[in-house]
Amino acid sequence: MIKGILLDYGGTIDTNGLHWANVLWDSYQQNRVNIDRASFAEAYTFGERALALNPIIQPHHVFYDVLFLKVGQQFDFLRKKGFELDESMIEAIAKECNGFAHTTVKNAQPVLAQLAENYPIVMVSNFYGNISNVLQDFGIRDYFQAVVESAVVGVRKPNPQIYQLGIDQLGLLPEECVVVGDSYSKDILPAKELGCKAIWLNVKGWDETSGHELNVSDADVEITDFARTADTIKSLG
């Protein structure tokens, strides 16, 4: 019987299953930033590592700040590769993607409210040390009993230990918990390794299957819309 929920944030709540690389790449194209997809992919990876390893993002930053700094790192990388880029596009892309995230989170809010009425929820996220401020800015912090954030606890997905910390916060057994996330490798596999149920929000990843064979049977249920989360959890018992 499901008694608690472990919920991913980025790519789950704020994009409804779209990997953030896809969202940013679409915005690059909308804003006519003239680069190829392969170079963008390299820049995206560089930016993620830079933000994870360096104290660029501060606890007071909201999500717009995260996006502005993230795209800034990507542009720095691309310039060093020889691309000529318009600096004003950093702000344009950050604003566009922030608006998309706010709209998506607003759509997810009724689902979070319904879940929180019936289960304790712990967020488990690879983030930069400011997730609580981001959640507060989006108006959804109160739905979560606790937040387990990689930059704070010193463990990152796909290490199952970060989800074990979430289970400990719930005070439940793994088999009494369900993990909901968009990443097969970072959410579903660690969840199943610990013995949790797993709901995979599978919409559009970003080449994450490389290095391992995708096996959808690892997920207990696969969904394509976050709005289905509450009914799906009920079906799991």
Secondary structure as the mmCIF struct_conf table of DSSP 4:
data_model
#
loop_
_struct_conf.conf_type_id
_struct_conf.id
_struct_conf.beg_label_comp_id
_struct_conf.beg_label_asym_id
_struct_conf.beg_label_seq_id
_struct_conf.end_label_comp_id
_struct_conf.end_label_asym_id
_struct_conf.end_label_seq_id
STRN STRN1 GLY A 4 LEU A 7
TURN_TY1_P TURN_TY1_P1 GLY A 10 GLY A 17
STRN STRN2 LEU A 18 LEU A 18
HELX_RH_AL_P HELX_RH_AL_P1 TRP A 20 GLN A 30
TURN_TY1_P TURN_TY1_P2 ASN A 31 ARG A 32
HELX_RH_AL_P HELX_RH_AL_P2 ARG A 37 LEU A 53
BEND BEND1 ASN A 54 ASN A 54
TURN_TY1_P TURN_TY1_P3 PRO A 55 ILE A 56
BEND BEND2 ILE A 57 ILE A 57
TURN_TY1_P TURN_TY1_P4 PRO A 59 HIS A 60
HELX_RH_AL_P HELX_RH_AL_P3 PHE A 63 LYS A 80
TURN_TY1_P TURN_TY1_P5 LYS A 81 GLY A 82
TURN_TY1_P TURN_TY1_P6 GLU A 87 GLU A 87
HELX_RH_AL_P HELX_RH_AL_P4 SER A 88 ASN A 118
BEND BEND3 TYR A 119 TYR A 119
STRN STRN3 ILE A 121 SER A 125
BEND BEND4 GLY A 129 GLY A 129
HELX_RH_AL_P HELX_RH_AL_P5 ILE A 131 PHE A 138
TURN_TY1_P TURN_TY1_P7 GLY A 139 GLY A 139
HELX_RH_3T_P HELX_RH_3T_P1 ARG A 141 TYR A 143
BEND BEND5 GLN A 145 GLN A 145
STRN STRN4 ALA A 146 GLU A 149
HELX_RH_AL_P HELX_RH_AL_P6 SER A 150 VAL A 153
BEND BEND6 GLY A 154 GLY A 154
TURN_TY1_P TURN_TY1_P8 LYS A 157 PRO A 158
BEND BEND7 ASN A 159 ASN A 159
HELX_RH_AL_P HELX_RH_AL_P7 PRO A 160 LEU A 170
TURN_TY1_P TURN_TY1_P9 GLY A 171 GLY A 171
HELX_RH_3T_P HELX_RH_3T_P2 PRO A 174 GLU A 176
STRN STRN5 CYS A 177 GLY A 181
BEND BEND8 ASP A 182 ASP A 182
HELX_RH_PI_P HELX_RH_PI_P1 TYR A 184 ILE A 188
HELX_RH_AL_P HELX_RH_AL_P8 LEU A 189 LEU A 194
TURN_TY1_P TURN_TY1_P10 GLY A 195 GLY A 195
STRN STRN6 LYS A 197 LEU A 201
BEND BEND9 VAL A 203 VAL A 203
STRN STRN7 LYS A 204 LYS A 204
BEND BEND10 TRP A 206 ASP A 207
TURN_TY1_P TURN_TY1_P11 GLU A 208 GLY A 211
BEND BEND11 HIS A 212 HIS A 212
HELX_RH_3T_P HELX_RH_3T_P3 VAL A 216 ASP A 218
BEND BEND12 ALA A 219 ASP A 220
STRN STRN8 VAL A 221 ILE A 223
BEND BEND13 THR A 224 THR A 224
HELX_RH_3T_P HELX_RH_3T_P4 PHE A 226 ARG A 228
HELX_RH_AL_P HELX_RH_AL_P9 THR A 229 SER A 235
TURN_TY1_P TURN_TY1_P12 LEU A 236 LEU A 236
#
